[in-house]
Amino acid sequence: MSNTLTVPNKSQVAWAQLDKQLNQAKSLLRQMRQTVEDVEDARTIERAKSAHGNKPRIPWAQVKKEAGLD
């Protein structure tokens, strides 16, 4: 049995660092994708509001009831 410590070689350390960076990049992309979706949703809502002018809006409770979400 040997009493020597195994030291990770430079390649293993480099791959571990790249894996960490890749995971961080994936997380950032998920956050950015969600932000883009939120902005698109907000724009859609604003376009719908301006297209309907001052017409009365349907209450959320009524929408849920008609959609069967209640």
C-alpha positions, 0 to 999 in steps of 0.5 A, spaced: 500 500 500 502 506 498 502 512 502 502 517 497 497 522 495 494 522 488 494 529 485 489 531 480 493 532 473 492 539 470 487 536 465 482 533 470 483 540 473 482 544 467 476 539 465 472 541 472 473 548 471 470 548 464 464 543 467 463 549 472 463 554 466 459 550 462 454 550 468 454 557 469 453 559 462 447 554 461 444 557 468 445 564 465 442 562 458 436 559 462 435 566 466 436 570 459 430 566 456 426 567 461 427 574 461 426 574 453 419 570 454 417 575 460 418 581 455 415 578 449 409 577 454 409 584 456 409 586 449 403 582 447 399 584 453 400 592 451 399 591 444 392 587 446 390 593 451 392 598 446 388 595 440 382 594 445 382 602 447 377 604 452 373 598 451 371 594 458 375 588 460 373 581 462 374 580 469 379 575 471 374 571 475 370 570 468 375 568 464 377 563 469 370 560 469 369 560 462 376 556 461 374 551 466 380 553 470 375 555 476 
